[in-house]
């Protein structure tokens, strides 16, 4: 087996197309997971049981079923109910929904980590509930959980190849298509593996630095 640099050069335009799709899916999925996770966390703190119970059931179900199953359900089952999205939109929604159940736990830990004195001070000042959350509690909670949220972004990046199963041509999808068309697997798959390392490892170093800065 020999390394074919011509194959690498021929594959690179496909790689850049796949990288763009991967980053789009990652960015949009992260936004959904962060926003929806915060909504889940706040709903789980409501005193009304009929709100907490269904939210708990839904999030436990999503967290304890494989992302691939959820992806297939959204892509293949929803169209039978006349609910149709593009393949990329389906993938973004699936990733965002799945990881929102994990970011919910991160937010909840951050909220519970806010010192009781902060809650008492807000009560003593007669701050409205909305202002207590937006001006006192959430700013402190979010600051604590930013590194943990960043870890889930890296995890989402590693799960983006699953989108290939619903015809989304992200990085691995492009590599697989190229390999099947040209019968060359080593070069494109190696490029994809190196690309994931070059994205994930610097991101993990950045998160460690951010964690030290925020904690200390």
N, C-alpha and C positions, 0 to 999 in steps of 0.2 A: 504494500500500500504506500503510495506516494502522495505528498501534499501538493495540491494543485492551486497555485496562486491565481491562475486565470479564473478558476471557478469562484474563488473568493471575490475577485473584482466583478465578475458577472452577477454574483448574488447580492452585492452591496446595495444596489438600487432597491431591491426587494426588501432588504433588511431595513433601510431607512423608512420605507412605507410601513413596515410592521412595527417599527419603533414608535412612529407617530401614533398609530392606533393603540399601541400598548399604553403610551403616556396619556392619551385621551381617556381611555378606560380607567386608568389608575386615578387620574385627577378627578373625573366625574364621580367615580365610585367612592373616592375618599370624601368628597363633599357630601354625598348622600349618607354615607355611614356616620360621619361626624354630626350632621344635622339631625338625622333620625335617631341616632344613639342618644343625643341630648334630650330629644322629645321623650323617648322611652324612659330615660332616667327620671325626668321630671314627673311623668305620669305615674311611675312606680312609687313616688313619694306623696301622691294625693291621698287624703284620708278616706276617699270613697272606695269601698271595696269593689264595686261593680266596674270601676275603671282599672284598678290594679290587677284584678284577677284575669281578665282577658288579655291584658298587655303581657302579664307574666306567662300565660299559656302560649301566646304567639311567639314571644321571644325565646322561650325554652324550646319550642318545636323547631324554630329556625336554627337555633344554635346547635341542636342535637341531630340535625339531618345534614348530610353531605352537601356542599355547595354544588357539586355536579348534578345531584338530583334536583335541586332547586332550579338550576339553570335549564335543565331539560324540561321541567314542569312549565316554566315561564315560556320557553320557546316552542314546545310542542303541544301543550295542553291548552294554554290560554287562547290560541287561535280557534279552538273548537268552541269557545265561548264568545267568539267574535271580538276578541281583544288581541290585537296584533301590533307588534313593535318591530323595528328593524333588529337585525342580529346584534349590532353593537349596543343599541339601547337596551335590549334584553340582557346582555352581558353586564352592562353598567348597573342596571337595576338589581340584578341578582347579586353581584358583588357588594354593592352598597347596602342592600337589605341584610345580607348574611353577616357582614362585619359590623353592622349597626348594633347587633345583639351583643357583640363583644365590647364595642366602645361604650355601650350603655353601662356595663359593669365598671369600666374605667371612670366614667363620669360619676357614677354612684360612689365609688371609693373616694374620688376627689371631693365630692360634696360632703361626705361623712367625715373627711379629714379636716374640714374647716373648723377651727376651735369654737367651742360652745360660746365663748365670750363674744365672738362676732355676732352670733344670733342674738345674744342677750343685749348687746349694744344697739343693734338695729331695733329691737323691741322697745328698749328704753327711750330711743329717739322717736318712737312712734312712726317709723318709716312704713310706708305702704308695702304690702307683700311684693308687688312687682318691683319696686325700687330696691327692696332688700335683696332680691335675687339678682337683679341686673347690676347693681352698684356695689354690693358687698360680697355676696356668696359666690356667684359664678366667676367673677374675675379671679378670686383666690383659688377656686376649685380648678378652673381651666389651666391656670399657671402650673398647678401641681401635676396635671395629667398630660401635658404636652408631649413629654418623652414617650409615655406609654402609647399615646395615639400614633406617634411616629413609628413605633414598632409595628403597629397594625398596617400602616401604609406599606412598609416593606413586605409584610405578609401578603397583602393584596397584590403587590407586584409579582410575587412568586406564584400567585394563583391565576394571573391573567392568561397563562397558556390554556387554561380550561375553556376559554372562550372559543378556541379553535374547534371545539366539539359542536358548536352551533354556527359554524361557517364564518366566524370572525377571523380575518387574516391579520392577527397580531404577529409578533416576532416569530414565535414557534410555528404558527400557521403558514407564514411565508416560507420559512425554512422547509417545512414538510412538503409544501406544494412544489418548491424548487427542486427538492431532492427527488420527488416522484417523477418530475418531468425530465430531469437530467441524469438520474441514476447516480447522483453524487450526494452522499449523506454526511461524510466526515466534515467537510469544510463548512457548510451552512450551519450544522448543528453545533460545531465548535464555536463559530462566531456568536451564535445565540447564547451559549453557555458563558463565554467571556463577557458578553454584553450584560448579562444579569449580574455577574460578579462586579463589573465596573460601575454598575448603578447601585447595587445593594450595599457593597462594602463601604464606599465613601458615605453613603446615607447613614449607615450604622455608626460610623465615627462621628458624624455631625450630630447625631442624636445623643451620643455619650457626652459630647462637649456641651450640648444644650442642657442636658440633665444636670451636669455639674454646675452650670451657670444659674439655672433656675432653683436648684436645691440649696446651693450655697450662696 
